[in-house]
Amino acid sequence: MDYTDAKKGTTMNCTIEGCPGHYERKSVTHTVRHKGEVVVIDHVPAEVCDVCGDVLFSPETIRHIEKILAHKPEPDTTVPLYEYA
């Protein structure tokens, strides 16, 4: 799903009620808890609202994330995890 009409150069309005923003294509860091582990995936293509920061993923991107989580390849790097308590 592409939220940008390349021919017209228009973008989709934000889906958050009352937000006047528009989605822009960006690369984000996606963090998800999967089977009790925190998994961070960097450089994920997304549509991000330029006002409120709402993030939308295309169906293809979601399928790719699900594939990564299903196969859980060796991570490129590890980071410390601290609990806020």
ZIQUI-V204741 format. One record per residue. N is the residue number from 1. RES is the residue in three letters. PHI is phi in degrees with one decimal (999 if undefined). Layout:
n = [N;N]
res = [RES;RES]
phi = [PHI;PHI]
This chain:
n = [1;2;3;4;5;6;7;8;9;10;11;12;13;14;15;16;17;18;19;20;21;22;23;24;25;26;27;28;29;30;31;32;33;34;35;36;37;38;39;40;41;42;43;44;45;46;47;48;49;50;51;52;53;54;55;56;57;58;59;60;61;62;63;64;65;66;67;68;69;70;71;72;73;74;75;76;77;78;79;80;81;82;83;84;85]
res = [MET;ASP;TYR;THR;ASP;ALA;LYS;LYS;GLY;THR;THR;MET;ASN;CYS;THR;ILE;GLU;GLY;CYS;PRO;GLY;HIS;TYR;GLU;ARG;LYS;SER;VAL;THR;HIS;THR;VAL;ARG;HIS;LYS;GLY;GLU;VAL;VAL;VAL;ILE;ASP;HIS;VAL;PRO;ALA;GLU;VAL;CYS;ASP;VAL;CYS;GLY;ASP;VAL;LEU;PHE;SER;PRO;GLU;THR;ILE;ARG;HIS;ILE;GLU;LYS;ILE;LEU;ALA;HIS;LYS;PRO;GLU;PRO;ASP;THR;THR;VAL;PRO;LEU;TYR;GLU;TYR;ALA]
phi = [999;-112.0;-91.1;-113.0;-89.6;-60.3;-69.0;-95.7;72.3;-96.7;-120.0;-77.6;-68.4;-60.8;-87.8;-78.9;-56.5;87.0;-84.1;-86.9;-75.8;-131.0;-82.2;-125.6;-73.6;-145.2;-108.4;-124.8;-101.2;-105.1;-114.6;-143.5;-94.7;-130.0;51.9;81.4;-112.9;-88.8;-118.2;-115.8;-117.0;-96.8;62.6;-88.4;-69.3;-153.5;-105.5;-123.0;-66.6;-75.9;-108.9;-99.0;84.9;-54.8;-118.8;-120.9;-110.8;-72.7;-56.7;-64.3;-65.5;-62.0;-61.0;-65.9;-61.3;-61.4;-65.2;-59.7;-67.1;-68.8;-97.7;36.7;-64.6;-58.7;-66.6;-67.5;-156.4;-124.7;-134.7;-70.0;-119.2;-112.2;-96.7;-83.0;-143.1]
